[in-house]
Structures are given as C-alpha cells and as structure tokens.
Amino acid sequence: MPRCPGRARFWPRSAVLTRFAIPFAIPPLKDRDHRLRSGAAYALGRIGPPARDAVLPLTELLADEHAHVRTVAAEALDLMSGPQARAAVPALKTALLNALKDEANDEPARMFRYHIARALGKLGPEARSAVTPLAKLLKDRDAYVRSAAGEALGLIGPGARAAVPALTRALEDGEAAVRLEAAQALWRIEKSPRTVPVLVEIFKDDKEPHLRTQAAAALGRVGAAAKAAVPLLVEAAKNDPTRGVKGRYDVRIAAAAALKQIDPGAAARAGLK
C-alpha cells in the first residue's frame, strides 16, 4: 500500500514500534487533519492486537470522508483483528455492504475491500453475520479481494454454509489463488469432496511455489480423504526441484509433510522421515 503523504512528518516512526504510544495515538483519530487521522490509524495498526482499545474508534474511520483514511483504518483493523476485536463486526459488515455498492476500483477502494474481508476472517465464527456480503465479494474484479473473501468464509467455518454455492462457483475462478481459498473454505465449512481435485490440480500444474506449498498443506489438513493425492505427493517429495525463494516454499518439504498427514504408511514406504 502506498505511504500516507506526510505520514512520517505527522506521526513519529517510534510510535509504530511501541505499545506505549497507544494512549497518544487514539485521540488523533478524531483530528480535523486527515493526515493525522491516517497517521494515527497506521501507527495503531502496526502496534497490532495490543491496541485493542482503539478498535471502536478505528471503526468510525471506516466511514471517513477521505478514501485514504478509510483504507488505512481498514488495514489497521485487519492487523489487530482477532477475538479481542469482535465489537468491530457490525461496523465492518456495514463498511463492506457500502463498499459493494461503490463502483470505484482504484487502489484505495480495492485495498479497502481486501482489508475488510481479512479483518472479518480473523474474527472467525464471530463474523458469521457478514457471510452474505463476503459471498458477494467472491465476484469482485480484483483477484486479491476474491481470495481474501474466500479465506474469510473458510475461517468463519460451518457458520458460512450459506456461501457454499458462491464458493463452489469460485472453484472455477481464473486465478489459482482464488480456487485455492475456495477449496479450503469448502472443506472447513462442510468437508466437501470437491476440495481434493482442485487442490491436486493446483499442486500439480501451478507454477507458483507459494501456491503449490499452500495446496500441499491444505491436502495435509484434509487428511485421509486426500488419498488420491498420495502418488503425486510421493513423487514431489522425492524429486521436485522447486526450492522457492530464500528457503521458503520448498515443495519437497511441503509434499512430505502433507504425505505424513494423509498416509503415514506411504510416507514410511517412500523413506520419508
């Protein structure tokens, strides 16, 4: 996300690094100067969950007249979201409903929808009242937003059953990341058998190491129901050349870990410890 104009000048960098700034960061959320409002929201977001006293004041900025302030507030709520932020659900849901009516698709608008979806997802079952607008977000023009919506619905869990038809359609999305999140969501919500073929296809055919390792991890969570993936995972665990970036997203390691969860016997026979 672009830096807030004037952010460094209006809010000291040190405030981002310490929770002791919280009492001083909350009052500027109501300042007349939009730069101070966005700077304070940015600082509180970087402090994260310890800044839970700022959750409700931040929700008020979701309707700020300045798009940038709204987006930074949404990002802050995303960064500090969790059980301690359950009071934010009504405001996040309202913000999402308003965003769905807004036809703007510039970067602040896209990032606003993205962070709202992520913040709701981190609230898990507490956000079940937002299932309907999150399901509508699966049709968003931006793939990152669609992916965030799918992830959020999965984290809500069985309470998101009303989104199953939309998630099923998302299994045909043109972006692998969206298909991946939709498949994982369907498994978390209803243990859907449609999950495994989609995860196998992503693991087998996608070129992105981070998506392949995520697909492998998802297959591992599915467990014994993903036995159809065992031959593919055995081959990858032994011979896949992908090492990812700087040691991350190693497909061989991810495949071996998934195999041990799905079929420990097959993992042992393949010589994987």
Buried (B, 14 or more C-beta within 10 A) or exposed (E): EEEBEBBEEBBEEEBBEEBEBBEEBBEBBEBEEBBBBBBBBBBBBBBBBEBBEBBEBBBEBBEBEBBBBBBBBBBBBBBBBBEBBBEBBEBBBBBBBBBBEEEEEEBBBBBBBBBBBBBBBBBBEBBBBBBBBBBBBBBBEBBBBBBBBBBBBBBBBEBBBBBBEBBBEBBEBEBBBBBBBBBBBBBBBBEBEBBBEBBBBBBEEBEBBBBBBBBBBBBBBBEEBBBEBBEBBBEBBEEBEBBBEEEEBBBBBBBBBBBBBBBEEBBEEBEBE
